[in-house]
Amino acid sequence: MIPLVLAVTTWSWYSDPLMNEIKFGLDTFGDVTVDDAGQPITSAQVIRNVVAQAVLADELGIYGFNVGEHHRADFAISAPDTVLAGIATVTKKIILGTGVTVLSSDDPVRVFQRFATLDALSNGRAEITAGRGSFIESFPLFGYDLGDYGILFEEKLDLLAQLLKEDAVTWQGRTRAPLNNQQVYPKTESGQIRLRVGVGGTPESVVRTARVGAQLALAIIGGAPERFSPFADLYRTSLKEFGHAPQPISIHSPGHIAETDQQAQEEYFPHYQTMHARIGAERGWGPLTPQQYLAEIVHGSLYVGSPETIAKKIVRAIQGVGAQRFDLKYASGTTPHSKLMKSIELYGTKVIPLAREILNS
């Protein structure tokens, strides 16, 4: 176990050149939602809606759009790179990534090939966020042993990082056949695909991310974001120790935006509560009360409210962690497509400009 120093180091975010490049993105898992009448829609329609949501985000000038990977009935997207390829053909500028690619149960060679193809279709806009994932359904589905949970991700991340250098690879491990001076195709035009690693909050994961020189994507889904500051400090220190240049840090957190705080809270609660109850039944959580919901909004990492409220809350998180990017997980539970589109619109037209104004003041 790598010890985590809990003392928070003050992050001089004003003086760091990376902070001049604050970016704002969106995340979705493709939750199976209801329509405006409260009736469930098909997974096929959810996927088409996600494409429409990405198109709107691109039109609004939002930096990135990340699509998650799941293999269960409550999420429609099991092949995010395929959805992103569809999005690539109807968007122009937005960066297209995953949130996350479940690397433990995938083959790094195929991951590279699929994203190199996406990079070609999108004219260089592909980005990979590799992670373990928050569910385990992919392990039995693809024939992997949960007992190998740690070694699978460790080895596959190492191999993927080598493949992304786009040179001949010689690699050997326990989890797949070795490669001997192997070229993998297609190559990208730029010679590089962006790589982030999604981290939920262990020092081992932070150090692993730094070791391969990848960007750190912190999944902060509960509690005050400032409590992740020690992980950010550890990451920056580890990058230097491994001989890598500084890399940006991003925050991923859930939320919903409406014209007023009250409207946002009332719109989001029943859908968020449904999701919490469904997952909680599997994990032994108690029911979510309105008091707990409001407490997380006020004090934690649930970004639900008006544009003004959310902009201020995002700035506090960015400054508290020393991050250079914030990705709002705008879709949670059964929230209808129309509400998601409005939330994206407010994020792009009001929240991001307000946040930039505060950061630059």
C-alpha positions as MATLAB code, in Angstrom:
seq = 'MIPLVLAVTTWSWYSDPLMNEIKFGLDTFGDVTVDDAGQPITSAQVIRNVVAQAVLADELGIYGFNVGEHHRADFAISAPDTVLAGIATVTKKIILGTGVTVLSSDDPVRVFQRFATLDALSNGRAEITAGRGSFIESFPLFGYDLGDYGILFEEKLDLLAQLLKEDAVTWQGRTRAPLNNQQVYPKTESGQIRLRVGVGGTPESVVRTARVGAQLALAIIGGAPERFSPFADLYRTSLKEFGHAPQPISIHSPGHIAETDQQAQEEYFPHYQTMHARIGAERGWGPLTPQQYLAEIVHGSLYVGSPETIAKKIVRAIQGVGAQRFDLKYASGTTPHSKLMKSIELYGTKVIPLAREILNS';
ca = [
       0.000    0.000    0.000;
       1.266    3.464   -0.927;
       0.723    5.863    1.991;
      -1.430    8.891    1.269;
      -0.377   12.087    2.979;
      -3.609   13.671    4.157;
      -2.214   17.140    4.673;
      -3.507   19.337    1.862;
      -0.861   21.256   -0.040;
      -1.978   24.701   -1.181;
      -2.182   24.585   -4.982;
      -0.974   27.754   -6.639;
      -3.499   27.472   -9.437;
      -3.223   31.117  -10.464;
       0.432   30.746  -11.413;
       0.258   27.414  -13.232;
       0.224   27.806  -17.048;
      -2.113   24.833  -17.413;
      -4.799   26.852  -15.656;
      -4.980   29.166  -18.653;
      -6.599   26.285  -20.509;
      -9.605   25.463  -18.343;
     -11.912   23.157  -20.287;
     -15.517   22.139  -19.752;
     -17.034   18.862  -20.940;
     -20.041   16.594  -20.576;
     -20.385   12.946  -19.551;
     -23.205   10.482  -20.091;
     -23.645    6.769  -19.451;
     -26.624    6.599  -21.794;
     -29.076    5.941  -18.972;
     -32.350    4.415  -20.178;
     -34.805    7.250  -19.598;
     -38.504    8.026  -19.752;
     -40.255   10.374  -22.153;
     -42.019   13.566  -21.123;
     -45.112   11.549  -20.234;
     -43.106    9.331  -17.880;
     -43.104    6.280  -20.157;
     -39.902    4.246  -20.669;
     -38.206    4.583  -24.050;
     -36.141    1.997  -25.884;
     -32.381    1.683  -25.680;
     -32.258    2.400  -29.411;
     -34.004    5.722  -28.882;
     -31.679    6.533  -25.978;
     -28.678    6.073  -28.274;
     -30.223    8.350  -30.896;
     -30.939   10.905  -28.169;
     -27.312   10.784  -27.007;
     -26.208   11.633  -30.549;
     -28.596   14.613  -30.555;
     -27.239   15.719  -27.175;
     -23.691   15.591  -28.527;
     -24.676   17.614  -31.585;
     -26.131   20.325  -29.338;
     -22.980   20.328  -27.196;
     -20.856   20.746  -30.329;
     -23.007   23.623  -31.576;
     -22.605   25.345  -28.199;
     -18.814   25.072  -28.333;
     -18.462   22.731  -25.356;
     -14.985   21.181  -25.272;
     -15.616   17.462  -24.775;
     -18.315   14.792  -24.839;
     -17.657   11.507  -23.005;
     -19.730    8.332  -23.310;
     -19.598    5.548  -20.725;
     -19.513    1.771  -21.209;
     -21.919   -0.530  -19.362;
     -23.352   -4.002  -19.919;
     -26.668   -3.906  -18.062;
     -30.317   -3.099  -18.731;
     -30.406    0.396  -17.207;
     -27.727    1.782  -19.553;
     -28.098    1.742  -23.330;
     -24.458    2.062  -24.372;
     -22.200   -0.992  -24.331;
     -20.055    0.049  -27.324;
     -19.153    3.712  -26.705;
     -16.631    3.938  -29.530;
     -19.366    2.966  -32.014;
     -21.680    5.668  -30.674;
     -18.806    8.154  -30.800;
     -18.111    7.195  -34.413;
     -21.704    8.079  -35.232;
     -21.340   11.366  -33.385;
     -18.103   12.091  -35.255;
     -19.959   12.219  -38.568;
     -22.437   14.887  -37.392;
     -20.176   17.141  -35.275;
     -17.249   19.408  -36.100;
     -15.094   20.395  -33.137;
     -16.048   18.634  -29.924;
     -13.548   16.161  -28.443;
     -15.034   12.655  -28.391;
     -14.074   10.364  -25.535;
     -15.166    7.650  -23.174;
     -16.130    7.822  -19.559;
     -14.804    5.127  -19.212;
     -13.535    2.376  -21.503;
     -13.585   -0.663  -19.209;
     -10.046   -1.702  -20.056;
      -9.895   -4.665  -17.646;
     -12.302   -6.677  -19.796;
     -11.155   -5.400  -23.187;
      -8.134   -5.985  -25.413;
      -5.786   -2.975  -25.561;
      -4.874   -3.734  -29.178;
      -8.528   -3.575  -30.242;
      -9.064   -0.483  -28.097;
      -6.228    1.247  -29.925;
      -7.531    0.176  -33.340;
     -11.092    1.295  -32.631;
     -10.011    4.686  -31.341;
      -7.509    5.213  -34.155;
     -10.459    4.621  -36.495;
     -12.583    7.079  -34.493;
      -9.711    9.561  -34.661;
      -9.728    9.293  -38.464;
     -13.504    9.750  -38.707;
     -13.407   12.773  -36.405;
     -10.298   14.440  -37.857;
      -8.233   13.953  -34.700;
     -10.867   14.389  -31.977;
     -10.638   10.967  -30.282;
      -9.816   10.619  -26.600;
      -9.670    7.512  -24.389;
     -10.485    7.506  -20.701;
      -9.492    4.079  -19.416;
     -10.836    2.743  -16.147;
     -11.928   -0.265  -14.171;
     -15.589    0.760  -14.323;
     -18.010    0.904  -11.416;
     -19.820   -2.371  -12.275;
     -18.548   -5.906  -12.788;
     -20.960   -7.290  -15.431;
     -18.317   -7.202  -18.163;
     -16.092   -9.730  -16.362;
     -18.329  -12.812  -16.658;
     -19.713  -11.545  -19.986;
     -16.275  -11.638  -21.608;
     -14.894  -14.562  -19.629;
     -12.621  -12.812  -17.139;
     -12.033  -13.868  -13.552;
     -12.822  -11.222  -10.933;
      -9.923  -12.636   -8.952;
      -7.656  -11.054  -11.585;
      -9.286   -7.628  -11.153;
      -6.055   -5.854  -10.237;
      -3.582   -7.476  -12.596;
      -5.922   -7.161  -15.575;
      -6.090   -3.395  -15.354;
      -2.426   -2.958  -14.407;
      -1.114   -4.928  -17.367;
      -3.612   -3.689  -19.915;
      -3.047   -0.055  -19.037;
       0.693   -0.575  -19.434;
       0.175   -2.169  -22.862;
      -2.285    0.505  -24.016;
       0.139    3.263  -23.024;
       2.830    1.599  -25.137;
       0.478    1.142  -28.094;
      -0.452    4.814  -28.010;
       3.170    5.709  -28.809;
       2.341    4.238  -32.255;
       5.654    2.455  -32.649;
       6.581   -1.234  -32.666;
       5.620   -2.839  -29.348;
       7.328   -5.648  -27.497;
       5.326   -6.659  -24.453;
       4.747   -9.719  -22.265;
       2.383  -10.311  -19.374;
      -0.056  -12.763  -17.784;
      -3.315  -11.475  -19.240;
      -2.890  -11.825  -23.024;
      -0.544  -13.193  -25.671;
       2.836  -11.413  -25.888;
       3.764   -8.966  -28.634;
       7.183   -9.071  -30.279;
       8.199   -5.940  -32.202;
       4.573   -5.688  -33.314;
       3.149   -2.778  -35.303;
      -0.549   -2.081  -34.832;
      -2.695   -0.323  -37.434;
      -4.146    2.101  -38.401;
      -1.817    4.835  -37.254;
      -3.292    8.237  -36.518;
      -2.473   11.333  -38.557;
      -1.201   13.213  -35.493;
       0.676   10.240  -34.023;
      -1.132   10.533  -30.710;
      -4.499    9.786  -29.077;
      -5.277   11.508  -25.800;
      -5.281    9.158  -22.794;
      -6.873    9.817  -19.427;
      -7.324    7.351  -16.571;
     -10.484    7.465  -14.492;
      -9.698    7.275  -10.760;
     -12.226    6.897   -7.973;
      -9.983    7.713   -5.052;
      -7.071    5.408   -4.162;
      -3.432    6.522   -4.067;
      -2.373    3.362   -5.933;
      -4.571    4.358   -8.872;
      -3.178    7.884   -8.865;
       0.439    6.676   -8.925;
      -0.371    4.150  -11.664;
      -1.817    6.944  -13.804;
       1.292    9.064  -13.302;
       3.583    6.142  -14.076;
       2.216    5.796  -17.623;
       2.115    9.584  -18.090;
      -1.652    9.725  -18.600;
      -3.977   12.536  -17.574;
      -5.823   12.088  -14.279;
      -9.651   12.085  -14.367;
     -11.039   12.187  -10.824;
     -14.533   10.722  -10.435;
     -15.904   12.819   -7.568;
     -19.474   11.625   -7.076;
     -19.963   12.395   -3.394;
     -18.619   14.583   -0.629;
     -16.693   17.834   -0.872;
     -14.370   17.945   -3.904;
     -11.585   19.477   -1.794;
     -11.021   16.108   -0.141;
      -9.458   14.986   -3.453;
      -6.761   17.642   -3.248;
      -4.220   15.202   -1.726;
      -4.696   12.902   -4.724;
      -4.045   15.796   -7.092;
      -0.890   16.671   -5.149;
       0.242   13.042   -5.212;
      -0.345   12.892   -8.961;
       1.700   16.009   -9.692;
       4.534   14.795   -7.472;
       4.476   11.330   -9.040;
       4.528   12.677  -12.593;
       7.712   14.537  -11.765;
       9.273   11.503  -10.093;
       8.524    9.343  -13.142;
      10.058   11.956  -15.433;
       6.849   13.033  -17.144;
       5.796   16.562  -18.023;
       2.891   18.145  -16.090;
      -0.524   16.903  -17.215;
      -3.991   18.391  -16.693;
      -6.328   17.047  -14.038;
     -10.056   16.760  -14.659;
     -13.086   16.369  -12.405;
     -16.142   14.263  -13.256;
     -19.270   14.928  -11.162;
     -23.033   14.497  -11.663;
     -25.659   17.214  -11.837;
     -28.571   18.931  -13.525;
     -29.179   22.568  -14.492;
     -32.458   24.477  -14.767;
     -33.458   28.134  -14.673;
     -33.713   28.198  -10.857;
     -32.306   26.149   -7.982;
     -35.762   24.954   -6.982;
     -36.704   23.901  -10.502;
     -33.469   21.963  -10.944;
     -33.847   20.203   -7.590;
     -37.470   19.235   -8.240;
     -36.832   18.065  -11.803;
     -33.830   15.938  -10.920;
     -34.820   14.335   -7.614;
     -37.300   11.631   -8.740;
     -34.991   10.422  -11.504;
     -31.869   10.508   -9.368;
     -33.757    8.764   -6.557;
     -34.843    6.018   -8.972;
     -31.251    5.404  -10.028;
     -30.032    5.478   -6.421;
     -32.672    2.945   -5.362;
     -31.903    0.593   -8.252;
     -28.150    0.544   -7.697;
     -28.573    0.734   -3.928;
     -30.609   -2.471   -3.925;
     -27.573   -4.237   -5.423;
     -25.036   -2.630   -3.096;
     -26.885   -2.486    0.189;
     -27.533    1.253    0.296;
     -30.415    2.674    2.266;
     -33.110    4.726    0.522;
     -32.189    8.260   -0.498;
     -34.070   10.850    1.524;
     -34.799   14.419    0.381;
     -32.619   15.649    3.241;
     -29.628   13.589    2.066;
     -30.202   14.769   -1.500;
     -30.211   18.438   -0.505;
     -27.197   18.000    1.767;
     -25.167   16.587   -1.132;
     -26.241   19.500   -3.332;
     -25.251   22.098   -0.727;
     -22.114   20.528    0.695;
     -21.070   17.764   -1.664;
     -20.503   16.969   -5.329;
     -24.016   16.996   -6.751;
     -24.202   19.964   -9.129;
     -27.931   20.657   -9.191;
     -29.198   24.203   -9.494;
     -29.376   27.397  -11.531;
     -26.558   28.439  -13.872;
     -25.264   30.932  -11.303;
     -25.218   28.341   -8.526;
     -23.521   25.696  -10.680;
     -20.901   28.073  -12.082;
     -19.821   29.098   -8.575;
     -19.795   25.474   -7.395;
     -17.671   24.363  -10.369;
     -15.164   27.146   -9.745;
     -14.844   26.102   -6.107;
     -14.152   22.532   -7.187;
     -11.580   23.551   -9.805;
      -9.765   25.788   -7.355;
     -10.032   23.324   -4.465;
      -8.498   20.453   -6.432;
      -6.261   22.427   -8.773;
      -7.992   20.998  -11.837;
      -7.829   22.144  -15.437;
     -11.041   20.527  -16.662;
     -14.551   19.884  -15.383;
     -16.884   17.306  -16.960;
     -20.517   17.450  -15.860;
     -22.284   14.081  -15.854;
     -25.483   15.659  -17.065;
     -27.520   12.455  -17.380;
     -28.441   10.385  -14.322;
     -31.328    8.000  -13.954;
     -34.497    8.406  -15.974;
     -34.365   12.175  -16.624;
     -36.185   12.793  -19.959;
     -34.319   13.820  -23.092;
     -36.011   17.242  -23.197;
     -34.736   18.081  -19.698;
     -31.240   16.868  -20.597;
     -31.185   19.064  -23.689;
     -32.193   22.103  -21.640;
     -29.519   21.312  -19.067;
     -26.874   21.099  -21.823;
     -28.096   24.381  -23.302;
     -27.793   26.188  -19.957;
     -24.384   24.613  -19.323;
     -23.025   25.845  -22.647;
     -24.670   29.279  -22.808;
     -24.613   30.353  -19.154;
     -22.624   28.122  -16.791;
     -19.388   27.963  -18.764;
     -19.220   31.718  -19.519;
     -20.023   32.530  -15.869;
     -17.387   30.091  -14.604;
     -14.771   31.539  -16.948;
     -15.653   35.041  -15.824;
     -15.207   34.110  -12.166;
     -11.944   32.275  -12.832;
     -10.546   35.235  -14.757;
     -11.620   37.862  -12.250;
];
